[in-house]
């Protein structure tokens, strides 16, 4: 089998190495274990998940350290993974009861109607590198609560975090055969997608990979596909007396986790009369951001990109914008030749005739100046993506118009695009998803509804369309 390695982005040090998994053998193992897990009481599965949350709490430091080392994210940023997982457990418990719980209605003569939900069987969870613990957990937890088995394929760039996550779930009481960590690259993901014993795919990642999954399942309507993809997310900055605060919101949206979040703000649309003062404050505040390795002291705001290839691609993307009419405000730079660190790149693309509608997954912010609010909304919607959008500043009337017309699954006002609300769905439209949002709504695609009409004693007659008894007797 092929050997895989994971290196720390900030230092290049080897973090983990191992062999790729046998997909067929792993899926066969889960398939055999599914009936027993599905037969477990709902209360048992819930208590197992709560034990997992307690384990995450006990190992929070270890988990955060590994996330920081394998992704390059600052340690303070990596700690949010553990907190998010603990919250995800209680959210999944509540969501299962609210959205896929049991209902019964009693009728006449002992008849009743019932609505219950069944697990699908084996679900494949395929996730990216940028949030290697929380994103997988947000799929795995509701899938297991619903009674499914899970074949989890972490990103080949963050296998160590994926293995630790599965180890803790097993230690909490999840049977080892019901949850397997499948190590591998693109080939492993493709094999899981089309595997006959896999009932559905729970995917978070790029639009390109999501589209490939969709194509692979074009002739398999029996397979579930829940696709959570990225975004070319717009932010509109309008009338405000507090420029410093809205610029801070822009930076939090665009550069948190080095811009390596699907909800990161990619495009800033500014009222033309405010543009110069906003850009100057943005330049000043961005220049103060510390960029360093995850455990540096003082703590950095940003770490490196995930690897050298990604950093090269982002640099090339910034150069493309410059070469096609973009005006740099702060140049994207590579502080170290032998590591994938990047400084934030900010570029005014107002004069570009054809702005690329692409998710540049890193610290690149594009600025567009507009004269009026209607044009700002049109520009915000000028994308095939539709994950999230935000308005910074403006009046309640501006926000009402923005909310009504913004084409996105998350629409915020004076909150960063990266803000995720507890008890809310997470997903988008267009190339950002296929109308199966996750987070609180993940329960919807982890179990399917079964409607039943029930009565203990059969009672039935046929009252029309029968031949008379005497005609039958003559024969």
HELIX and SHEET records of a PDB file:
HELIX    1   1 UNK A   23  UNK A   39  1                                  17    
HELIX    2   2 UNK A   42  UNK A   58  1                                  17    
HELIX    3   3 UNK A   60  UNK A   71  1                                  12    
HELIX    4   4 UNK A   75  UNK A  100  1                                  26    
HELIX    5   5 UNK A  108  UNK A  110  5                                   3    
HELIX    6   6 UNK A  134  UNK A  145  1                                  12    
HELIX    7   7 UNK A  159  UNK A  172  1                                  14    
HELIX    8   8 UNK A  186  UNK A  194  1                                   9    
HELIX    9   9 UNK A  207  UNK A  216  1                                  10    
HELIX   10  10 UNK A  243  UNK A  255  1                                  13    
HELIX   11  11 UNK A  256  UNK A  259  5                                   4    
HELIX   12  12 UNK A  272  UNK A  286  1                                  15    
HELIX   13  13 UNK A  308  UNK A  323  1                                  16    
HELIX   14  14 UNK A  373  UNK A  380  1                                   8    
HELIX   15  15 UNK A  396  UNK A  405  1                                  10    
HELIX   16  16 UNK A  440  UNK A  445  5                                   6    
HELIX   17  17 UNK A  469  UNK A  474  1                                   6    
SHEET    1   A 2 UNK A   3  UNK A   7  0                                        
SHEET    2   A 2 UNK A  14  UNK A  19 -1                                        
SHEET    1   B 3 UNK A 103  UNK A 106  0                                        
SHEET    2   B 3 UNK A 112  UNK A 119 -1                                        
SHEET    3   B 3 UNK A 447  UNK A 454 -1                                        
SHEET    1   C 5 UNK A 179  UNK A 181  0                                        
SHEET    2   C 5 UNK A 149  UNK A 153  1                                        
SHEET    3   C 5 UNK A 122  UNK A 126  1                                        
SHEET    4   C 5 UNK A 200  UNK A 204  1                                        
SHEET    5   C 5 UNK A 224  UNK A 228  1                                        
SHEET    1   D 7 UNK A 327  UNK A 330  0                                        
SHEET    2   D 7 UNK A 345  UNK A 348 -1                                        
SHEET    3   D 7 UNK A 364  UNK A 370  1                                        
SHEET    4   D 7 UNK A 265  UNK A 271  1                                        
SHEET    5   D 7 UNK A 233  UNK A 237  1                                        
SHEET    6   D 7 UNK A 388  UNK A 392  1                                        
SHEET    7   D 7 UNK A 410  UNK A 413  1                                        
SHEET    1   E 2 UNK A 385  UNK A 386  0                                        
SHEET    2   E 2 UNK A 429  UNK A 430 -1                                        
SHEET    1   F 2 UNK A 425  UNK A 426  0                                        
SHEET    2   F 2 UNK A 438  UNK A 439 -1                                        
END                                                                             
